[in-house]
Amino acid sequence: MIKTTSFELGIYEKGAENTEKLALVLPGFLDTKDYPHMRELVDMLAASGFHALSFDPPGTWESSGEIALYTMSNYLQAIDELVAYFGNPPTFAVGHSRGGSMAMIAGVRNPHITVFASIMSFYSFDASSPGPHTNSAWKETGFRESKRDIPGSPDFKQFRLPYSHYLDSLQYNVLEDLKSCTKPKLFVYGSRDTTVNPEIVQTAYEAAASPKELHSIESDHDYRHDTESIREVNNIVTSFANRYFV
């Protein structure tokens, strides 16, 4: 656990703490730091000289607090507080799906995040953009039931996510910020992804200022279930990070 100013966060951490470069590996929507694609990327970045870690966002999995804490605003605040916790070093932020969206948002806003990468992610959550929008049942009941597989177990973890999560997300659209952000940025899409269509990732890439890179992999959205896809994505990400952290 790490205690930041506002949160107690469950973490998976590797690498020397006295390194001058930090890497944050950000899980997707209601995902955990303990999924294989998160842990293996932490391990690879640590082997490349980063102090690397992933964490469960506030209110989920091993982090403290009720599920109502799980909002994009609190996720963003947790990222900023973790960077500050380690002394605001030059930081690489990378994530998958919702985690990649958080990497983009934090990347354009936080001056200490100097490089960022987004894997199969939406650039916007406002109602006018292509993104994960609400449905009437969520609004009417006040919550959304979601379940996630538990690493190393046949069981599932159930989440009852309040409608306030959706309302909080509406404020986030990073497309205009990407146009003026000159930090190095990486975009990865899956050619068979039907959750975040490749065109959405390509739109973010085309809008973004240079320097930037775009890569594709032959995969659907849940590449964490395929060892070869995990290795391919992690090689792309680690190679990109190493080019900008000499």
Salt bridges, closest charged atoms under 4 A:
GLU13 OE2 - HIS51 NE2 2.63
ASP31 OD1 - ARG148 NE 3.19
ASP34 OD2 - LYS33 NZ 3.02
ASP34 OD1 - ARG39 NH2 2.83
ASP43 OD1 - LYS14 NZ 3.36
ASP56 OD2 - LYS33 NZ 2.78
GLU62 OE1 - LYS33 NZ 2.90
GLU145 OE2 - ARG160 NE 3.22
ASP149 OD1 - ARG224 NH2 2.74
GLU176 OE2 - LYS179 NZ 2.81
ASP193 OD2 - HIS221 ND1 2.81
GLU213 OE1 - HIS215 NE2 3.19
GLU213 OE2 - ARG243 NH2 2.60
GLU228 OE2 - ARG231 NH1 2.72
